[in-house]
Amino acid sequence: MNSRTHSWAPPTVLPAHFADLTGLEFLQAMLDGKIPPPPIAGTLDFTLTSVEPGIAVFEGQTGEHQYNPLGTIHGGYLATLLDSALGCAVMTTLPAGQAYTTIQLNVNMTRPAFAHTGPLRCEGKTLQVGRTIATAEAKITGSTDGKLYAHATTTCAIFPLR
């Protein structure tokens, strides 16, 4: 029997000045360690690695703890990695005081991933960002083999923070 442990910073109310940051500034503060990553990142073993306007890149490490009953990386892991990159790509375009939520996610898996596949790179890019709706696309490729493992599109609702 194998075991795995991880730790995370509990989600807390952020200091008021973080509400004054644009989405890009917020994510950059996360990359700089000023804001803790969300707990899901530690649970599923993925990390935001870079952001720029309209683009967010994550890297996820594959492992047996992500296996489904058939012995491959669970599709939910790939979908979560894609959803994270897609949403953060949209977030990079938002002004201070705006937030987003996924309202549609379309995922296509193209090949199975395994623990020995190694790191996966997921890059999300915005396609269109309007006042209330944004769309984006993302793909997951193997960091070592360059193969496409999955791709996705999303529609996000944009709304004011209250």
C-alpha positions in Angstrom: 0.0 0.0 0.0 1.3 3.4 -1.0 0.5 6.7 0.8 0.7 10.3 -0.1 0.5 13.4 2.0 0.3 17.1 1.2 -0.4 20.3 2.9 -2.1 23.6 1.9 -2.8 27.0 3.1 -6.5 27.1 4.2 -8.6 29.4 2.0 -9.0 32.6 3.8 -10.4 36.0 3.2 -7.7 38.0 1.3 -6.6 41.4 2.5 -8.8 44.2 1.1 -6.0 45.5 -1.1 -6.1 42.3 -3.2 -9.5 43.4 -4.5 -7.7 46.4 -6.1 -5.6 44.1 -8.3 -6.3 43.2 -11.9 -6.6 39.5 -12.6 -3.1 39.5 -14.1 -1.7 41.2 -11.0 -3.5 38.8 -8.7 -2.1 35.7 -10.5 1.4 37.3 -10.7 1.2 37.8 -6.9 0.4 34.1 -6.6 3.4 33.2 -8.7 5.5 35.5 -6.5 4.3 33.7 -3.3 2.3 36.7 -2.0 -1.0 34.8 -2.4 -1.1 31.1 -1.6 -2.1 28.7 -4.3 -5.6 27.2 -4.1 -5.8 23.9 -2.1 -6.8 22.0 -5.3 -3.3 22.6 -6.7 -1.7 20.6 -3.8 -4.4 18.0 -3.8 -4.0 17.2 -7.5 -0.3 18.1 -7.8 -0.3 20.9 -10.3 1.1 24.4 -10.3 0.6 27.7 -12.1 4.0 28.3 -13.8 3.5 31.5 -15.9 0.9 34.2 -16.9 0.7 37.0 -19.4 -2.3 38.8 -20.8 -4.6 36.2 -22.2 -2.4 33.2 -21.4 -2.0 31.0 -18.3 0.3 27.9 -18.1 0.2 25.1 -15.6 2.3 22.1 -15.0 0.9 18.9 -13.5 2.8 15.9 -12.3 1.3 12.5 -13.1 1.2 9.8 -10.4 -0.6 6.6 -9.5 -2.8 8.5 -7.0 -4.6 10.0 -10.0 -5.5 6.6 -11.5 -9.0 5.5 -12.4 -10.0 1.8 -12.1 -8.5 1.1 -15.5 -5.0 2.2 -14.5 -4.8 5.4 -16.4 -4.8 9.1 -15.2 -8.4 9.9 -14.4 -10.1 12.1 -17.0 -11.3 14.4 -14.1 -7.7 15.2 -13.4 -7.1 16.3 -17.0 -10.4 18.2 -17.0 -9.5 20.0 -13.8 -6.1 21.0 -15.2 -7.7 22.3 -18.4 -10.4 24.2 -16.5 -7.7 25.8 -14.3 -5.7 27.0 -17.3 -8.8 28.2 -19.2 -10.2 30.2 -16.2 -6.8 31.7 -15.3 -6.3 32.8 -19.0 -9.6 34.6 -18.8 -8.6 36.0 -15.3 -5.5 37.6 -16.8 -7.7 39.9 -18.9 -10.0 41.1 -16.1 -9.8 44.5 -14.5 -9.8 45.0 -10.7 -13.2 44.3 -9.2 -14.2 41.7 -11.8 -14.4 37.9 -11.4 -15.3 34.9 -13.6 -16.8 31.5 -13.3 -16.9 28.6 -15.8 -20.4 28.1 -17.3 -19.4 25.6 -20.0 -16.5 23.3 -20.4 -15.9 21.0 -23.4 -13.1 18.5 -23.0 -11.6 16.1 -25.5 -9.1 13.5 -24.4 -6.8 12.2 -27.2 -4.7 9.6 -25.5 -4.3 8.0 -22.1 -1.8 9.4 -19.6 0.0 7.2 -17.0 2.1 7.8 -13.9 5.2 7.2 -16.1 4.0 9.8 -18.6 5.7 12.4 -16.4 4.9 16.1 -16.2 2.0 17.5 -18.3 2.0 21.1 -19.5 -1.3 22.9 -19.9 -1.6 26.2 -21.7 -4.8 28.2 -21.8 -5.4 31.1 -24.2 -8.3 33.5 -24.4 -10.2 33.6 -27.7 -12.6 36.4 -26.9 -13.3 38.5 -23.8 -16.3 40.7 -23.7 -18.1 42.6 -21.0 -20.1 39.6 -19.6 -18.8 36.5 -21.5 -15.3 35.2 -22.3 -14.2 32.1 -24.3 -10.8 30.3 -24.2 -9.1 27.2 -25.4 -6.4 25.0 -23.8 -4.3 22.0 -24.5 -2.4 19.5 -22.4 0.9 18.2 -23.9 3.5 15.9 -22.4 6.4 18.0 -21.1 8.9 15.3 -22.1 7.2 13.7 -25.1 5.4 16.7 -26.6 2.3 14.5 -27.3 -1.2 16.0 -27.1 -3.2 14.4 -24.3 -6.3 16.6 -24.2 -7.7 19.9 -25.3 -10.7 21.9 -24.3 -12.7 25.1 -24.8 -14.7 27.1 -22.2 -17.2 29.8 -21.8 -16.9 31.9 -18.7 -19.3 34.4 -17.2 -17.7 37.7 -16.1 -19.3 39.5 -13.2 -18.4 42.2 -10.6 -17.0 41.2 -7.2 -19.3 42.2 -4.4 
